[in-house]
Amino acid sequence: MSGLASPPPVRKAAPTAGTTPGTSQGPPPASGGGTPSPRRVALLPTAALVLGALYCLLPVAWVLVASTKSGADLFSTFSFLPGDGFGDNLADLNAYRDGIYWRWMGNSLLYAGLGAVLSTAVSALAGYALAIYRFPGRETFFNVILTGVLMPPVVLAIPQYLLMAQADMTDTYLSVLLPLVLSPYGVYLGRIYAEAAIPMELVEAGRMDGAGEWRIFLRIAAPMMSPGLVTIFLFQFVAIWNNFLLPYIMLGDDEKFPMTVGLFTLLKQGASQASLYTLVIIGALLAILPLIALFLVIQRFWSLDLLSGAVKS
């Protein structure tokens, strides 16, 4: 059979441009397969965020609309139908008891502003010390602070009141300010941020240059911790601004009430005098404005601090 010609060799076709050798070059799979598309998957978190935003903003929208209604329209019209009584409600709030609402507003600014500044300073010092220094019982002390984070405020309010009563300091501004100076959560954030932001090499270099510990903290540590301190200040301001239980227990003179307790007293009186409900609603609306303004201002410095920290590092 040697006279028979052998068949010519079979040549493999060259792969089409843009394809990988050894892979199937058939038509792409249909889009209606079992695997969901990435775009469809990405819509689920977006929808969840939209629902969460609506859940949080719906009460704010109701307060905004209800503040425009008169006392007669508040309970007789559709909830989200605006009225024309915003100016009258604002005038009534300003005239109520010679403008005591603005006194409550000033007290809230005092408690929240001064309390947040003092709490931020204590949290910065304590967090820096726990992050940089090594001393016996450091972790035990930190664990005790973490236990304070888990304590609900109602558990601590009664012992704090008894301590202030023993010191004859109840019904004073200090009785509200002093318990707010030490924030376990602020100390926790201060330590975590100090450990992440301050290299020990810089601290050792400052010591070798002859700088004292206090100067090292002010000149080196505090500027590097500034984004974390802004965060602590914002959290503390909002927490103190919304605080109700502690001033409600400590204070008896309504001239010293913060806005939360003052509006609560108006709400209680509204059970027998329905016209006060409109004052409570417009007062609650005005109470939101300082928080919005503070967040907008601090957000600017917050971004600048984060950018400067990134450049320095």
QUIFEN-V157389 format. One record per run of one state. SS is the DSSP state (H for helix, E for strand, C for the rest). FROM is the first residue (numbers start at 1). LEN is the number of residues. If there is no record, write none. Layout:
SS	FROM	LEN
SS	FROM	LEN
This chain:
C	1	37
H	38	29
C	67	4
H	71	4
C	75	11
H	86	13
C	99	1
H	100	33
C	133	5
H	138	13
C	151	2
H	153	14
C	167	6
H	173	9
C	182	2
H	184	14
C	198	2
H	200	9
C	209	4
H	213	29
C	242	3
H	245	6
C	251	3
H	254	3
C	257	2
H	259	11
C	270	6
H	276	37
C	313	1
